[in-house]
Amino acid sequence: MTTRIGVALMGVCLILYFVVAGQQAFLYISTGDPIAVAMGIALIVLPLIGVWALVREIQFGVAADRLGRRLDAEGGMPEAETELTPSGRIAPEDAEGIVSRYRSAAQEAPEDWRAQYRLGVVQDAAGRRKDARASIREAIRVEKQTR
């Protein structure tokens, strides 16, 4: 729930930024000075890139949440196999073996989004955020193809 509030707050801030940047962009462009015009154009383009990035992250979050709920309802989420650190992560000495096992399962079944998603969950628990996001993105892609 707090994540959704954060996303909504970011959206509101982005809209406010659009209004202020749009006003400034208009003022810069209306001067006619080439440098000011370039700055005005940048003030229009950069927020558009921000909106694109925010929309992509929201789409990823919604799709990942949907698959996670579905996998959990099916009883397919990975269970904690080892003692977790106080932060909820897999202990570093146990992480490599567990991640390797889930990676092998995902490689053996590349058309199974569930295996990819489980790998992402385990990678996240091992503190490998970038790999986890890539695995969950792959799970989303595979699930879309099998629909």
C-alpha positions as CSV (number, residue, x, y, z in Angstrom):
1,M,0.0,0.0,0.0
2,T,2.8,2.4,0.8
3,T,4.3,1.8,-2.6
4,R,1.1,2.8,-4.3
5,I,1.0,5.9,-2.2
6,G,4.6,6.7,-3.2
7,V,3.8,6.2,-6.9
8,A,0.7,8.4,-6.6
9,L,2.8,11.1,-4.9
10,M,5.4,10.8,-7.6
11,G,2.7,11.2,-10.2
12,V,1.4,14.4,-8.6
13,C,4.9,15.8,-8.3
14,L,5.5,15.1,-11.9
15,I,2.3,16.9,-12.9
16,L,3.3,19.9,-10.8
17,Y,6.7,19.8,-12.4
18,F,5.1,19.8,-15.8
19,V,3.1,22.9,-15.0
20,V,6.0,24.9,-13.7
21,A,8.4,23.6,-16.4
22,G,5.9,24.3,-19.1
23,Q,5.5,27.9,-17.9
24,Q,9.3,28.4,-17.8
25,A,9.7,26.7,-21.2
26,F,7.2,29.1,-22.7
27,L,9.0,32.1,-21.2
28,Y,12.4,30.8,-22.5
29,I,11.1,30.0,-26.0
30,S,9.3,33.4,-26.3
31,T,12.6,35.3,-25.8
32,G,13.9,34.2,-29.2
33,D,17.4,33.8,-28.0
34,P,18.8,30.5,-29.4
35,I,20.2,29.3,-26.0
36,A,17.0,30.2,-24.2
37,V,14.9,28.5,-26.9
38,A,17.1,25.3,-26.5
39,M,16.6,25.5,-22.8
40,G,12.9,25.8,-23.3
41,I,12.8,22.8,-25.6
42,A,14.8,20.8,-23.0
43,L,12.3,21.8,-20.3
44,I,9.6,20.2,-22.5
45,V,11.5,17.1,-23.6
46,L,12.9,16.1,-20.2
47,P,9.6,15.8,-18.4
48,L,8.3,13.7,-21.3
49,I,11.1,11.3,-20.7
50,G,10.2,11.3,-17.0
51,V,6.6,10.4,-17.8
52,W,7.7,7.6,-20.1
53,A,10.0,6.2,-17.4
54,L,7.2,6.5,-14.7
55,V,4.7,4.8,-17.0
56,R,7.1,1.9,-17.7
57,E,7.8,1.4,-14.0
58,I,4.1,1.4,-13.2
59,Q,3.4,-1.1,-16.0
60,F,6.2,-3.3,-14.7
61,G,4.9,-3.1,-11.1
62,V,1.4,-3.9,-12.0
63,A,2.3,-6.9,-14.2
64,A,4.8,-8.2,-11.6
65,D,2.2,-7.9,-8.9
66,R,-0.4,-9.6,-11.0
67,L,1.9,-12.6,-11.7
68,G,3.0,-12.7,-8.1
69,R,-0.5,-12.9,-6.8
70,R,-1.4,-15.5,-9.4
71,L,1.6,-17.7,-8.5
72,D,0.9,-17.3,-4.8
73,A,-2.7,-18.3,-5.3
74,E,-1.4,-21.4,-7.1
75,G,0.9,-22.2,-4.2
76,G,4.0,-21.8,-6.3
77,M,6.0,-19.2,-4.5
78,P,9.4,-20.3,-3.2
79,E,9.6,-21.2,0.4
80,A,12.4,-19.9,2.7
81,E,14.8,-22.8,2.7
82,T,17.4,-21.2,5.0
83,E,17.7,-18.8,7.8
84,L,17.1,-15.2,6.7
85,T,19.1,-12.2,7.7
86,P,17.3,-9.6,9.9
87,S,16.6,-7.6,6.7
88,G,14.8,-10.6,5.2
89,R,17.5,-11.6,2.8
90,I,19.0,-15.0,2.2
91,A,22.3,-15.4,4.1
92,P,25.2,-14.7,1.6
93,E,26.8,-18.1,2.2
94,D,23.5,-19.8,1.2
95,A,22.5,-17.5,-1.6
96,E,24.6,-18.9,-4.5
97,G,23.4,-22.5,-4.1
98,I,19.8,-21.5,-3.9
99,V,19.9,-19.1,-6.8
100,S,21.8,-21.6,-8.9
101,R,19.1,-24.2,-8.4
102,Y,16.3,-21.8,-9.3
103,R,18.4,-20.6,-12.3
104,S,18.8,-24.2,-13.5
105,A,15.0,-24.8,-13.2
106,A,14.3,-21.6,-15.2
107,Q,16.8,-22.6,-17.9
108,E,15.3,-26.1,-18.2
109,A,11.8,-24.6,-18.7
110,P,12.3,-21.3,-20.6
111,E,8.6,-21.3,-21.6
112,D,7.4,-21.5,-18.0
113,W,6.8,-18.0,-16.6
114,R,6.4,-19.4,-13.1
115,A,10.0,-20.7,-13.1
116,Q,11.3,-17.3,-14.3
117,Y,9.2,-15.5,-11.6
118,R,10.5,-17.8,-8.8
119,L,14.0,-17.2,-10.0
120,G,13.4,-13.4,-9.7
121,V,11.9,-13.8,-6.2
122,V,14.9,-15.8,-5.0
123,Q,17.4,-13.4,-6.7
124,D,15.7,-10.5,-4.9
125,A,15.9,-12.3,-1.6
126,A,19.6,-12.8,-2.3
127,G,20.0,-9.1,-2.8
128,R,20.5,-9.3,-6.6
129,R,18.0,-6.6,-7.5
130,K,19.0,-6.1,-11.1
131,D,19.0,-9.8,-11.9
132,A,15.7,-10.2,-10.1
133,R,14.0,-7.4,-12.2
134,A,15.4,-9.0,-15.4
135,S,14.0,-12.4,-14.5
136,I,10.6,-11.0,-13.6
137,R,10.6,-9.0,-16.8
138,E,11.3,-12.3,-18.6
139,A,8.4,-13.9,-16.7
140,I,6.1,-11.2,-17.8
141,R,7.2,-11.5,-21.4
142,V,6.8,-15.3,-21.4
143,E,3.4,-15.1,-19.7
144,K,2.2,-12.6,-22.3
145,Q,3.2,-15.0,-25.1
146,T,1.4,-17.9,-23.6
147,R,-1.9,-16.1,-23.1
